[in-house]
Amino acid sequence: MPKIYELLGYPINDNSPQVVESRKKAFCPFISDTCDGGGNRFMSEIDLQEHPELKACFPDLTRVPSGVCSIQMSNNTPPWVICPRRLLYAGRKANDDILRGETQTALLEKCDFPQGAKLGIWAETKVKYASTAEDEDNAAFDYTFDYIIMPLGRVTKAQAIADSGLEWSVLQKNLRDSGHAFTNIDGEIYVEDFPVGAPTVIEVMTSSTSGGNKRKRSCIPQAFEDCMLGKSHSAPGINYRQVWARMASQLIVKSQAAKSWGGKTIWVLQDLLADYISSSTALDLRKFVAEHTDEVNILAFSYGDNYKTPQDNKTVSFGHSILYAGPISSNGGENHQPSFQDIVLASVCPPRSVLIAALSKKPISNRIEL
Protein backbone atom coordinates (compact mmCIF):
# COMPACT_ATOMS: atom_id res chain seq x y z
CA MET A 1 0.00 0.00 0.00
CA PRO A 2 1.43 3.43 -0.93
CA LYS A 3 2.59 5.58 1.99
CA ILE A 4 4.07 9.03 2.33
CA TYR A 5 7.85 8.79 2.70
CA GLU A 6 8.85 12.44 3.09
CA LEU A 7 6.65 15.13 4.58
CA LEU A 8 7.68 18.80 4.53
CA GLY A 9 11.24 17.85 3.69
CA TYR A 10 11.95 14.98 6.06
CA PRO A 11 11.06 11.27 6.38
CA ILE A 12 7.80 10.86 8.26
CA ASN A 13 9.46 8.88 11.06
CA ASP A 14 11.82 11.75 11.88
CA ASN A 15 10.30 13.32 14.99
CA SER A 16 13.43 15.01 16.27
CA PRO A 17 12.75 18.34 18.04
CA GLN A 18 14.22 20.39 15.19
CA VAL A 19 12.07 18.68 12.57
CA VAL A 20 8.92 18.94 14.67
CA GLU A 21 9.48 22.70 14.98
CA SER A 22 10.21 22.95 11.26
CA ARG A 23 6.96 21.17 10.42
CA LYS A 24 4.93 23.48 12.66
CA LYS A 25 5.93 26.31 10.34
CA ALA A 26 5.30 24.20 7.21
CA PHE A 27 8.92 24.98 6.39
CA CYS A 28 10.50 23.43 3.29
CA PRO A 29 14.28 22.93 3.55
CA PHE A 30 14.56 22.62 -0.22
CA ILE A 31 13.42 26.21 -0.84
CA SER A 32 14.36 27.57 2.60
CA ASP A 33 10.88 29.03 3.02
CA THR A 34 7.30 28.04 3.73
CA CYS A 35 6.21 25.11 1.56
CA ASP A 36 4.45 26.30 -1.58
CA GLY A 37 2.99 22.91 -2.46
CA GLY A 38 5.49 22.42 -5.26
CA GLY A 39 4.32 25.53 -7.07
CA ASN A 40 1.43 23.81 -8.85
CA ARG A 41 -0.60 22.04 -6.19
CA PHE A 42 -2.86 24.87 -5.03
CA MET A 43 -5.93 22.65 -5.00
CA SER A 44 -4.39 20.57 -2.23
CA GLU A 45 -4.17 23.46 0.24
CA ILE A 46 -6.00 22.86 3.50
CA ASP A 47 -8.05 25.53 5.27
CA LEU A 48 -7.09 24.97 8.90
CA GLN A 49 -10.28 26.62 10.17
CA GLU A 50 -12.16 23.69 8.66
CA HIS A 51 -9.73 21.22 10.26
CA PRO A 52 -9.34 22.26 13.92
CA GLU A 53 -7.57 19.03 14.81
CA LEU A 54 -4.88 19.77 12.25
CA LYS A 55 -4.73 23.44 13.29
CA ALA A 56 -2.84 22.42 16.42
CA CYS A 57 0.01 21.16 14.21
CA PHE A 58 0.34 24.60 12.56
CA PRO A 59 -0.51 27.14 15.28
CA ASP A 60 0.64 30.21 13.34
CA LEU A 61 -0.96 29.38 9.99
CA THR A 62 -4.47 29.68 8.57
CA ARG A 63 -3.86 27.56 5.47
CA VAL A 64 -1.27 24.91 4.76
CA PRO A 65 -0.28 23.17 1.53
CA SER A 66 -0.21 19.39 1.48
CA GLY A 67 3.56 19.23 1.76
CA VAL A 68 4.15 15.69 0.48
CA CYS A 69 7.61 15.34 -1.06
CA SER A 70 7.66 11.66 -1.97
CA ILE A 71 5.60 8.48 -1.83
CA GLN A 72 6.80 4.94 -1.17
CA MET A 73 4.76 2.36 -3.04
CA SER A 74 5.71 -0.48 -0.69
CA ASN A 75 8.16 -1.21 2.10
CA ASN A 76 11.87 -1.33 1.22
CA THR A 77 11.38 0.22 -2.22
CA PRO A 78 12.78 3.61 -3.34
CA PRO A 79 10.31 6.48 -2.89
CA TRP A 80 8.88 8.29 -5.90
CA VAL A 81 9.48 12.05 -5.79
CA ILE A 82 6.24 13.91 -6.55
CA CYS A 83 7.31 17.49 -5.73
CA PRO A 84 9.64 19.29 -8.17
CA ARG A 85 11.08 21.36 -5.29
CA ARG A 86 12.30 18.12 -3.72
CA LEU A 87 14.28 17.25 -6.82
CA LEU A 88 15.71 20.64 -7.77
CA TYR A 89 14.98 24.25 -6.91
CA ALA A 90 16.74 27.38 -8.17
CA GLY A 91 13.97 29.98 -7.96
CA ARG A 92 13.94 33.38 -6.32
CA LYS A 93 13.75 31.97 -2.78
CA ALA A 94 16.93 29.93 -3.20
CA ASN A 95 19.88 31.04 -1.06
CA ASP A 96 23.55 30.31 -1.73
CA ASP A 97 23.43 27.04 0.23
CA ILE A 98 20.57 25.78 -1.92
CA LEU A 99 22.21 26.86 -5.19
CA ARG A 100 25.29 24.91 -4.16
CA GLY A 101 23.32 21.88 -3.00
CA GLU A 102 23.93 18.36 -4.27
CA THR A 103 21.54 18.32 -7.22
CA GLN A 104 22.31 21.91 -8.22
CA THR A 105 26.06 21.25 -8.15
CA ALA A 106 25.74 18.06 -10.19
CA LEU A 107 23.58 19.92 -12.71
CA LEU A 108 25.99 22.85 -13.09
CA GLU A 109 28.84 20.43 -13.76
CA LYS A 110 26.93 19.16 -16.80
CA CYS A 111 26.12 22.68 -18.01
CA ASP A 112 29.82 23.19 -18.88
CA PHE A 113 29.90 26.91 -18.19
CA PRO A 114 33.47 28.24 -17.96
CA GLN A 115 35.06 28.44 -14.52
CA GLY A 116 34.46 31.84 -12.94
CA ALA A 117 31.47 32.67 -15.15
CA LYS A 118 28.78 34.87 -13.63
CA LEU A 119 25.42 33.22 -14.25
CA GLY A 120 21.83 34.37 -14.18
CA ILE A 121 18.92 32.04 -13.48
CA TRP A 122 15.40 32.87 -14.64
CA ALA A 123 12.50 30.77 -13.32
CA GLU A 124 9.18 30.09 -15.08
CA THR A 125 10.01 31.98 -18.28
CA LYS A 126 7.25 32.03 -20.90
CA VAL A 127 8.39 32.28 -24.54
CA LYS A 128 5.65 33.02 -27.05
CA TYR A 129 6.22 33.59 -30.75
CA ALA A 130 4.16 33.53 -33.95
CA SER A 131 5.96 33.28 -37.27
CA THR A 132 5.28 35.92 -39.92
CA ALA A 133 6.95 33.97 -42.74
CA GLU A 134 4.61 33.18 -45.65
CA ASP A 135 5.78 29.57 -45.84
CA GLU A 136 5.13 29.07 -42.10
CA ASP A 137 1.46 30.08 -42.01
CA ASN A 138 0.02 29.86 -38.47
CA ALA A 139 3.31 28.44 -37.10
CA ALA A 140 3.60 29.31 -33.42
CA PHE A 141 5.72 28.57 -30.35
CA ASP A 142 4.21 28.89 -26.87
CA TYR A 143 6.08 27.20 -24.02
CA THR A 144 7.10 27.96 -20.44
CA PHE A 145 10.59 26.91 -19.32
CA ASP A 146 11.23 25.89 -15.71
CA TYR A 147 14.64 27.57 -15.61
CA ILE A 148 16.91 29.37 -18.07
CA ILE A 149 20.58 29.72 -17.12
CA MET A 150 22.76 32.16 -19.04
CA PRO A 151 26.07 33.95 -18.46
CA LEU A 152 25.74 37.59 -17.44
CA GLY A 153 27.82 40.45 -18.79
CA ARG A 154 28.03 44.18 -19.45
CA VAL A 155 26.77 45.11 -22.92
CA THR A 156 26.29 48.35 -24.78
CA LYS A 157 22.87 49.83 -25.38
CA ALA A 158 23.25 49.01 -29.08
CA GLN A 159 24.11 45.37 -28.32
CA ALA A 160 21.14 45.01 -25.96
CA ILE A 161 18.81 46.38 -28.63
CA ALA A 162 20.24 44.05 -31.27
CA ASP A 163 20.01 40.99 -29.01
CA SER A 164 16.46 41.64 -27.82
CA GLY A 165 14.91 42.98 -31.02
CA LEU A 166 13.10 45.63 -28.98
CA GLU A 167 13.04 49.39 -29.27
CA TRP A 168 15.12 51.09 -26.58
CA SER A 169 12.11 52.73 -24.90
CA VAL A 170 10.48 49.32 -24.37
CA LEU A 171 13.71 47.50 -23.52
CA GLN A 172 14.85 50.15 -21.04
CA LYS A 173 11.55 49.96 -19.16
CA ASN A 174 11.71 46.16 -19.10
CA LEU A 175 15.27 46.25 -17.76
CA ARG A 176 14.47 48.83 -15.08
CA ASP A 177 11.38 46.92 -13.95
CA SER A 178 13.41 43.70 -13.69
CA GLY A 179 16.13 45.32 -11.59
CA HIS A 180 18.95 45.86 -14.08
CA ALA A 181 21.45 48.66 -13.58
CA PHE A 182 22.87 51.01 -16.21
CA THR A 183 26.36 52.47 -16.41
CA ASN A 184 27.44 55.55 -18.35
CA ILE A 185 31.05 55.37 -19.50
CA ASP A 186 32.32 58.27 -21.57
CA GLY A 187 28.80 58.99 -22.81
CA GLU A 188 28.10 55.37 -23.76
CA ILE A 189 25.25 53.57 -21.96
CA TYR A 190 25.96 50.04 -20.79
CA VAL A 191 23.53 47.49 -19.34
CA GLU A 192 24.83 45.44 -16.40
CA ASP A 193 24.13 41.72 -15.95
CA PHE A 194 22.59 41.33 -19.38
CA PRO A 195 22.15 37.73 -20.66
CA VAL A 196 25.01 36.87 -23.01
CA GLY A 197 26.23 33.69 -24.69
CA ALA A 198 24.36 30.40 -25.03
CA PRO A 199 21.38 29.49 -22.80
CA THR A 200 20.92 26.25 -20.92
CA VAL A 201 17.27 25.30 -20.41
CA ILE A 202 16.48 23.25 -17.30
CA GLU A 203 13.26 21.24 -17.11
CA VAL A 204 12.33 19.43 -13.89
CA MET A 205 9.95 16.49 -14.26
CA THR A 206 8.63 14.59 -11.26
CA SER A 207 5.94 11.97 -10.97
CA SER A 208 2.22 12.65 -10.77
CA THR A 209 -0.14 10.85 -8.41
CA SER A 210 -3.20 8.86 -9.38
CA GLY A 211 -5.55 11.16 -7.49
CA GLY A 212 -6.46 8.83 -4.67
CA ASN A 213 -9.81 7.76 -3.25
CA LYS A 214 -11.73 10.06 -0.90
CA ARG A 215 -13.63 7.19 0.66
CA LYS A 216 -10.38 5.45 1.55
CA ARG A 217 -8.78 8.80 2.51
CA SER A 218 -5.94 8.27 0.06
CA CYS A 219 -6.15 11.69 -1.64
CA ILE A 220 -3.09 13.85 -1.04
CA PRO A 221 -4.72 16.30 1.46
CA GLN A 222 -6.28 13.41 3.42
CA ALA A 223 -3.05 11.42 3.49
CA PHE A 224 -1.18 14.56 4.57
CA GLU A 225 -3.64 15.27 7.37
CA ASP A 226 -3.66 11.70 8.72
CA CYS A 227 0.13 11.49 8.56
CA MET A 228 0.60 14.82 10.39
CA LEU A 229 -1.76 13.62 13.12
CA GLY A 230 0.20 10.40 13.52
CA LYS A 231 -2.62 8.23 12.25
CA SER A 232 -2.37 5.29 9.89
CA HIS A 233 -2.64 6.66 6.38
CA SER A 234 -2.91 5.63 2.74
CA ALA A 235 -1.36 7.64 -0.10
CA PRO A 236 -2.32 7.71 -3.78
CA GLY A 237 -0.35 5.70 -6.30
CA ILE A 238 1.85 7.02 -9.10
CA ASN A 239 0.39 7.91 -12.50
CA TYR A 240 3.32 6.77 -14.65
CA ARG A 241 1.54 7.19 -17.97
CA GLN A 242 0.56 10.82 -17.40
CA VAL A 243 4.13 11.77 -16.50
CA TRP A 244 5.54 10.15 -19.61
CA ALA A 245 2.93 11.81 -21.82
CA ARG A 246 3.68 15.28 -20.42
CA MET A 247 7.38 14.83 -20.93
CA ALA A 248 7.17 13.25 -24.39
CA SER A 249 5.14 16.18 -25.68
CA GLN A 250 7.89 18.64 -24.78
CA LEU A 251 11.18 16.74 -24.77
CA ILE A 252 12.00 17.18 -28.45
CA VAL A 253 10.49 20.67 -28.88
CA LYS A 254 12.33 22.27 -25.97
CA SER A 255 15.58 20.54 -26.86
CA GLN A 256 15.22 21.70 -30.46
CA ALA A 257 14.53 25.29 -29.37
CA ALA A 258 17.57 25.46 -27.09
CA LYS A 259 19.74 24.02 -29.86
CA SER A 260 18.52 26.70 -32.28
CA TRP A 261 19.62 29.32 -29.73
CA GLY A 262 23.10 27.80 -29.58
CA GLY A 263 22.45 26.17 -26.22
CA LYS A 264 20.97 22.98 -24.81
CA THR A 265 18.22 21.60 -22.61
CA ILE A 266 18.80 19.34 -19.61
CA TRP A 267 15.87 17.41 -18.16
CA VAL A 268 16.18 16.62 -14.45
CA LEU A 269 14.40 13.41 -13.44
CA GLN A 270 14.45 10.69 -10.83
CA ASP A 271 15.97 7.38 -11.88
CA LEU A 272 12.65 5.56 -11.32
CA LEU A 273 10.97 7.74 -13.93
CA ALA A 274 13.89 7.27 -16.33
CA ASP A 275 13.58 3.49 -15.90
CA TYR A 276 9.84 3.65 -16.60
CA ILE A 277 10.42 5.61 -19.81
CA SER A 278 12.91 2.96 -20.95
CA SER A 279 10.47 0.14 -20.22
CA SER A 280 7.40 1.73 -21.83
CA THR A 281 8.80 3.37 -24.98
CA ALA A 282 11.35 2.54 -27.67
CA LEU A 283 13.78 4.90 -25.95
CA ASP A 284 16.23 2.65 -24.09
CA LEU A 285 18.14 5.14 -21.98
CA ARG A 286 20.82 2.57 -21.18
CA LYS A 287 22.14 3.17 -24.70
CA PHE A 288 22.63 6.88 -23.98
CA VAL A 289 24.77 6.90 -20.82
CA ALA A 290 27.27 9.70 -21.36
CA GLU A 291 29.88 11.90 -19.71
CA HIS A 292 29.08 15.00 -21.75
CA THR A 293 25.88 16.63 -22.99
CA ASP A 294 24.47 16.33 -26.51
CA GLU A 295 21.34 17.57 -28.32
CA VAL A 296 18.97 16.00 -25.78
CA ASN A 297 20.00 15.46 -22.17
CA ILE A 298 18.46 13.75 -19.15
CA LEU A 299 20.11 13.95 -15.72
CA ALA A 300 18.59 11.27 -13.50
CA PHE A 301 19.04 11.35 -9.72
CA SER A 302 18.74 8.35 -7.41
CA TYR A 303 18.23 7.91 -3.68
CA GLY A 304 20.47 4.84 -3.89
CA ASP A 305 20.18 3.09 -0.52
CA ASN A 306 20.09 6.35 1.43
CA TYR A 307 16.32 6.12 1.89
CA LYS A 308 16.78 2.94 3.95
CA THR A 309 18.79 4.59 6.75
CA PRO A 310 17.69 8.22 7.08
CA GLN A 311 19.32 10.34 9.78
CA ASP A 312 17.35 12.53 12.16
CA ASN A 313 17.23 16.25 11.38
CA LYS A 314 18.71 15.69 7.93
CA THR A 315 17.12 15.57 4.52
CA VAL A 316 17.75 12.33 2.63
CA SER A 317 20.44 12.91 0.02
CA PHE A 318 20.42 11.48 -3.47
CA GLY A 319 23.09 8.82 -3.82
CA HIS A 320 24.23 9.56 -7.37
CA SER A 321 23.20 10.81 -10.79
CA ILE A 322 23.50 9.52 -14.36
CA LEU A 323 23.59 11.62 -17.54
CA TYR A 324 21.81 10.28 -20.61
CA ALA A 325 22.61 12.25 -23.77
CA GLY A 326 22.18 11.78 -27.50
CA PRO A 327 20.86 13.17 -30.78
CA ILE A 328 17.32 14.42 -31.31
CA SER A 329 16.77 12.25 -34.39
CA SER A 330 18.41 9.41 -36.25
CA ASN A 331 20.07 9.73 -39.65
CA GLY A 332 17.41 7.34 -40.92
CA GLY A 333 17.91 4.80 -43.65
CA GLU A 334 19.03 1.23 -43.17
CA ASN A 335 21.58 2.17 -40.52
CA HIS A 336 19.03 3.52 -38.07
CA GLN A 337 20.72 4.79 -34.92
CA PRO A 338 18.95 5.20 -31.56
CA SER A 339 17.77 8.74 -30.91
CA PHE A 340 15.55 10.56 -28.44
CA GLN A 341 12.70 10.65 -30.95
CA ASP A 342 12.27 6.99 -30.01
CA ILE A 343 10.37 8.23 -26.93
CA VAL A 344 7.28 8.64 -29.13
CA LEU A 345 7.49 5.03 -30.33
CA ALA A 346 6.06 2.01 -28.54
CA SER A 347 8.49 -0.33 -26.81
CA VAL A 348 6.58 -3.26 -28.32
CA CYS A 349 3.43 -3.69 -30.45
CA PRO A 350 1.08 -6.55 -29.56
CA PRO A 351 0.12 -9.00 -32.29
CA ARG A 352 -3.25 -8.63 -34.03
CA SER A 353 -4.55 -11.64 -32.13
CA VAL A 354 -4.35 -9.65 -28.88
CA LEU A 355 -6.60 -6.99 -30.43
CA ILE A 356 -9.12 -9.58 -31.60
CA ALA A 357 -9.09 -11.20 -28.15
CA ALA A 358 -9.83 -7.83 -26.55
CA LEU A 359 -12.68 -7.14 -28.98
CA SER A 360 -14.17 -10.56 -28.28
CA LYS A 361 -14.72 -9.53 -24.63
CA LYS A 362 -16.87 -6.51 -25.54
CA PRO A 363 -20.31 -6.26 -27.11
CA ILE A 364 -20.52 -4.52 -30.46
CA SER A 365 -21.62 -0.96 -29.75
CA ASN A 366 -23.30 -0.26 -33.11
CA ARG A 367 -23.83 -1.77 -36.53
CA ILE A 368 -24.14 0.12 -39.81
CA GLU A 369 -24.57 -0.83 -43.45
CA LEU A 370 -23.11 1.24 -46.28
C-alpha positions as CSV (number, residue, x, y, z in Angstrom):
1,M,0.0,0.0,0.0
2,P,1.4,3.4,-0.9
3,K,2.6,5.6,2.0
4,I,4.1,9.0,2.3
5,Y,7.8,8.8,2.7
6,E,8.9,12.4,3.1
7,L,6.7,15.1,4.6
8,L,7.7,18.8,4.5
9,G,11.2,17.9,3.7
10,Y,11.9,15.0,6.1
11,P,11.1,11.3,6.4
12,I,7.8,10.9,8.3
13,N,9.5,8.9,11.1
14,D,11.8,11.7,11.9
15,N,10.3,13.3,15.0
16,S,13.4,15.0,16.3
17,P,12.7,18.3,18.0
18,Q,14.2,20.4,15.2
19,V,12.1,18.7,12.6
20,V,8.9,18.9,14.7
21,E,9.5,22.7,15.0
22,S,10.2,23.0,11.3
23,R,7.0,21.2,10.4
24,K,4.9,23.5,12.7
25,K,5.9,26.3,10.3
26,A,5.3,24.2,7.2
27,F,8.9,25.0,6.4
28,C,10.5,23.4,3.3
29,P,14.3,22.9,3.6
30,F,14.6,22.6,-0.2
31,I,13.4,26.2,-0.8
32,S,14.4,27.6,2.6
33,D,10.9,29.0,3.0
34,T,7.3,28.0,3.7
35,C,6.2,25.1,1.6
36,D,4.4,26.3,-1.6
37,G,3.0,22.9,-2.5
38,G,5.5,22.4,-5.3
39,G,4.3,25.5,-7.1
40,N,1.4,23.8,-8.8
41,R,-0.6,22.0,-6.2
42,F,-2.9,24.9,-5.0
43,M,-5.9,22.7,-5.0
44,S,-4.4,20.6,-2.2
45,E,-4.2,23.5,0.2
46,I,-6.0,22.9,3.5
47,D,-8.1,25.5,5.3
48,L,-7.1,25.0,8.9
49,Q,-10.3,26.6,10.2
50,E,-12.2,23.7,8.7
51,H,-9.7,21.2,10.3
52,P,-9.3,22.3,13.9
53,E,-7.6,19.0,14.8
54,L,-4.9,19.8,12.2
55,K,-4.7,23.4,13.3
56,A,-2.8,22.4,16.4
57,C,0.0,21.2,14.2
58,F,0.3,24.6,12.6
59,P,-0.5,27.1,15.3
60,D,0.6,30.2,13.3
61,L,-1.0,29.4,10.0
62,T,-4.5,29.7,8.6
63,R,-3.9,27.6,5.5
64,V,-1.3,24.9,4.8
65,P,-0.3,23.2,1.5
66,S,-0.2,19.4,1.5
67,G,3.6,19.2,1.8
68,V,4.2,15.7,0.5
69,C,7.6,15.3,-1.1
70,S,7.7,11.7,-2.0
71,I,5.6,8.5,-1.8
72,Q,6.8,4.9,-1.2
73,M,4.8,2.4,-3.0
74,S,5.7,-0.5,-0.7
75,N,8.2,-1.2,2.1
76,N,11.9,-1.3,1.2
77,T,11.4,0.2,-2.2
78,P,12.8,3.6,-3.3
79,P,10.3,6.5,-2.9
80,W,8.9,8.3,-5.9
81,V,9.5,12.0,-5.8
82,I,6.2,13.9,-6.5
83,C,7.3,17.5,-5.7
84,P,9.6,19.3,-8.2
85,R,11.1,21.4,-5.3
86,R,12.3,18.1,-3.7
87,L,14.3,17.2,-6.8
88,L,15.7,20.6,-7.8
89,Y,15.0,24.3,-6.9
90,A,16.7,27.4,-8.2
91,G,14.0,30.0,-8.0
92,R,13.9,33.4,-6.3
93,K,13.8,32.0,-2.8
94,A,16.9,29.9,-3.2
95,N,19.9,31.0,-1.1
96,D,23.5,30.3,-1.7
97,D,23.4,27.0,0.2
98,I,20.6,25.8,-1.9
99,L,22.2,26.9,-5.2
100,R,25.3,24.9,-4.2
101,G,23.3,21.9,-3.0
102,E,23.9,18.4,-4.3
103,T,21.5,18.3,-7.2
104,Q,22.3,21.9,-8.2
105,T,26.1,21.3,-8.1
106,A,25.7,18.1,-10.2
107,L,23.6,19.9,-12.7
108,L,26.0,22.8,-13.1
109,E,28.8,20.4,-13.8
110,K,26.9,19.2,-16.8
111,C,26.1,22.7,-18.0
112,D,29.8,23.2,-18.9
113,F,29.9,26.9,-18.2
114,P,33.5,28.2,-18.0
115,Q,35.1,28.4,-14.5
116,G,34.5,31.8,-12.9
117,A,31.5,32.7,-15.2
118,K,28.8,34.9,-13.6
119,L,25.4,33.2,-14.3
120,G,21.8,34.4,-14.2
121,I,18.9,32.0,-13.5
122,W,15.4,32.9,-14.6
123,A,12.5,30.8,-13.3
124,E,9.2,30.1,-15.1
125,T,10.0,32.0,-18.3
126,K,7.3,32.0,-20.9
127,V,8.4,32.3,-24.5
128,K,5.6,33.0,-27.1
129,Y,6.2,33.6,-30.7
130,A,4.2,33.5,-33.9
131,S,6.0,33.3,-37.3
132,T,5.3,35.9,-39.9
133,A,6.9,34.0,-42.7
134,E,4.6,33.2,-45.6
135,D,5.8,29.6,-45.8
136,E,5.1,29.1,-42.1
137,D,1.5,30.1,-42.0
138,N,0.0,29.9,-38.5
139,A,3.3,28.4,-37.1
140,A,3.6,29.3,-33.4
141,F,5.7,28.6,-30.3
142,D,4.2,28.9,-26.9
143,Y,6.1,27.2,-24.0
144,T,7.1,28.0,-20.4
145,F,10.6,26.9,-19.3
146,D,11.2,25.9,-15.7
147,Y,14.6,27.6,-15.6
148,I,16.9,29.4,-18.1
149,I,20.6,29.7,-17.1
150,M,22.8,32.2,-19.0
151,P,26.1,33.9,-18.5
152,L,25.7,37.6,-17.4
153,G,27.8,40.4,-18.8
154,R,28.0,44.2,-19.4
155,V,26.8,45.1,-22.9
156,T,26.3,48.3,-24.8
157,K,22.9,49.8,-25.4
158,A,23.3,49.0,-29.1
159,Q,24.1,45.4,-28.3
160,A,21.1,45.0,-26.0
161,I,18.8,46.4,-28.6
162,A,20.2,44.1,-31.3
163,D,20.0,41.0,-29.0
164,S,16.5,41.6,-27.8
165,G,14.9,43.0,-31.0
166,L,13.1,45.6,-29.0
167,E,13.0,49.4,-29.3
168,W,15.1,51.1,-26.6
169,S,12.1,52.7,-24.9
170,V,10.5,49.3,-24.4
171,L,13.7,47.5,-23.5
172,Q,14.8,50.2,-21.0
173,K,11.5,50.0,-19.2
174,N,11.7,46.2,-19.1
175,L,15.3,46.3,-17.8
176,R,14.5,48.8,-15.1
177,D,11.4,46.9,-14.0
178,S,13.4,43.7,-13.7
179,G,16.1,45.3,-11.6
180,H,19.0,45.9,-14.1
181,A,21.5,48.7,-13.6
182,F,22.9,51.0,-16.2
183,T,26.4,52.5,-16.4
184,N,27.4,55.6,-18.4
185,I,31.0,55.4,-19.5
186,D,32.3,58.3,-21.6
187,G,28.8,59.0,-22.8
188,E,28.1,55.4,-23.8
189,I,25.2,53.6,-22.0
190,Y,26.0,50.0,-20.8
191,V,23.5,47.5,-19.3
192,E,24.8,45.4,-16.4
193,D,24.1,41.7,-15.9
194,F,22.6,41.3,-19.4
195,P,22.1,37.7,-20.7
196,V,25.0,36.9,-23.0
197,G,26.2,33.7,-24.7
198,A,24.4,30.4,-25.0
199,P,21.4,29.5,-22.8
200,T,20.9,26.3,-20.9
201,V,17.3,25.3,-20.4
202,I,16.5,23.2,-17.3
203,E,13.3,21.2,-17.1
204,V,12.3,19.4,-13.9
205,M,10.0,16.5,-14.3
206,T,8.6,14.6,-11.3
207,S,5.9,12.0,-11.0
208,S,2.2,12.6,-10.8
209,T,-0.1,10.9,-8.4
210,S,-3.2,8.9,-9.4
211,G,-5.5,11.2,-7.5
212,G,-6.5,8.8,-4.7
213,N,-9.8,7.8,-3.3
214,K,-11.7,10.1,-0.9
215,R,-13.6,7.2,0.7
216,K,-10.4,5.5,1.5
217,R,-8.8,8.8,2.5
218,S,-5.9,8.3,0.1
219,C,-6.1,11.7,-1.6
220,I,-3.1,13.9,-1.0
221,P,-4.7,16.3,1.5
222,Q,-6.3,13.4,3.4
223,A,-3.1,11.4,3.5
224,F,-1.2,14.6,4.6
225,E,-3.6,15.3,7.4
226,D,-3.7,11.7,8.7
227,C,0.1,11.5,8.6
228,M,0.6,14.8,10.4
229,L,-1.8,13.6,13.1
230,G,0.2,10.4,13.5
231,K,-2.6,8.2,12.2
232,S,-2.4,5.3,9.9
233,H,-2.6,6.7,6.4
234,S,-2.9,5.6,2.7
235,A,-1.4,7.6,-0.1
236,P,-2.3,7.7,-3.8
237,G,-0.4,5.7,-6.3
238,I,1.9,7.0,-9.1
239,N,0.4,7.9,-12.5
240,Y,3.3,6.8,-14.6
241,R,1.5,7.2,-18.0
242,Q,0.6,10.8,-17.4
243,V,4.1,11.8,-16.5
244,W,5.5,10.1,-19.6
245,A,2.9,11.8,-21.8
246,R,3.7,15.3,-20.4
247,M,7.4,14.8,-20.9
248,A,7.2,13.2,-24.4
249,S,5.1,16.2,-25.7
250,Q,7.9,18.6,-24.8
251,L,11.2,16.7,-24.8
252,I,12.0,17.2,-28.5
253,V,10.5,20.7,-28.9
254,K,12.3,22.3,-26.0
255,S,15.6,20.5,-26.9
256,Q,15.2,21.7,-30.5
257,A,14.5,25.3,-29.4
258,A,17.6,25.5,-27.1
259,K,19.7,24.0,-29.9
260,S,18.5,26.7,-32.3
261,W,19.6,29.3,-29.7
262,G,23.1,27.8,-29.6
263,G,22.5,26.2,-26.2
264,K,21.0,23.0,-24.8
265,T,18.2,21.6,-22.6
266,I,18.8,19.3,-19.6
267,W,15.9,17.4,-18.2
268,V,16.2,16.6,-14.4
269,L,14.4,13.4,-13.4
270,Q,14.4,10.7,-10.8
271,D,16.0,7.4,-11.9
272,L,12.6,5.6,-11.3
273,L,11.0,7.7,-13.9
274,A,13.9,7.3,-16.3
275,D,13.6,3.5,-15.9
276,Y,9.8,3.7,-16.6
277,I,10.4,5.6,-19.8
278,S,12.9,3.0,-20.9
279,S,10.5,0.1,-20.2
280,S,7.4,1.7,-21.8
281,T,8.8,3.4,-25.0
282,A,11.3,2.5,-27.7
283,L,13.8,4.9,-25.9
284,D,16.2,2.7,-24.1
285,L,18.1,5.1,-22.0
286,R,20.8,2.6,-21.2
287,K,22.1,3.2,-24.7
288,F,22.6,6.9,-24.0
289,V,24.8,6.9,-20.8
290,A,27.3,9.7,-21.4
291,E,29.9,11.9,-19.7
292,H,29.1,15.0,-21.8
293,T,25.9,16.6,-23.0
294,D,24.5,16.3,-26.5
295,E,21.3,17.6,-28.3
296,V,19.0,16.0,-25.8
297,N,20.0,15.5,-22.2
298,I,18.5,13.8,-19.1
299,L,20.1,13.9,-15.7
300,A,18.6,11.3,-13.5
301,F,19.0,11.4,-9.7
302,S,18.7,8.4,-7.4
303,Y,18.2,7.9,-3.7
304,G,20.5,4.8,-3.9
305,D,20.2,3.1,-0.5
306,N,20.1,6.4,1.4
307,Y,16.3,6.1,1.9
308,K,16.8,2.9,3.9
309,T,18.8,4.6,6.7
310,P,17.7,8.2,7.1
311,Q,19.3,10.3,9.8
312,D,17.3,12.5,12.2
313,N,17.2,16.2,11.4
314,K,18.7,15.7,7.9
315,T,17.1,15.6,4.5
316,V,17.7,12.3,2.6
317,S,20.4,12.9,0.0
318,F,20.4,11.5,-3.5
319,G,23.1,8.8,-3.8
320,H,24.2,9.6,-7.4
321,S,23.2,10.8,-10.8
322,I,23.5,9.5,-14.4
323,L,23.6,11.6,-17.5
324,Y,21.8,10.3,-20.6
325,A,22.6,12.2,-23.8
326,G,22.2,11.8,-27.5
327,P,20.9,13.2,-30.8
328,I,17.3,14.4,-31.3
329,S,16.8,12.3,-34.4
330,S,18.4,9.4,-36.2
331,N,20.1,9.7,-39.6
332,G,17.4,7.3,-40.9
333,G,17.9,4.8,-43.6
334,E,19.0,1.2,-43.2
335,N,21.6,2.2,-40.5
336,H,19.0,3.5,-38.1
337,Q,20.7,4.8,-34.9
338,P,18.9,5.2,-31.6
339,S,17.8,8.7,-30.9
340,F,15.5,10.6,-28.4
341,Q,12.7,10.6,-31.0
342,D,12.3,7.0,-30.0
343,I,10.4,8.2,-26.9
344,V,7.3,8.6,-29.1
345,L,7.5,5.0,-30.3
346,A,6.1,2.0,-28.5
347,S,8.5,-0.3,-26.8
348,V,6.6,-3.3,-28.3
349,C,3.4,-3.7,-30.5
350,P,1.1,-6.5,-29.6
351,P,0.1,-9.0,-32.3
352,R,-3.3,-8.6,-34.0
353,S,-4.6,-11.6,-32.1
354,V,-4.4,-9.7,-28.9
355,L,-6.6,-7.0,-30.4
356,I,-9.1,-9.6,-31.6
357,A,-9.1,-11.2,-28.2
358,A,-9.8,-7.8,-26.5
359,L,-12.7,-7.1,-29.0
360,S,-14.2,-10.6,-28.3
361,K,-14.7,-9.5,-24.6
362,K,-16.9,-6.5,-25.5
363,P,-20.3,-6.3,-27.1
364,I,-20.5,-4.5,-30.5
365,S,-21.6,-1.0,-29.8
366,N,-23.3,-0.3,-33.1
367,R,-23.8,-1.8,-36.5
368,I,-24.1,0.1,-39.8
369,E,-24.6,-0.8,-43.4
370,L,-23.1,1.2,-46.3
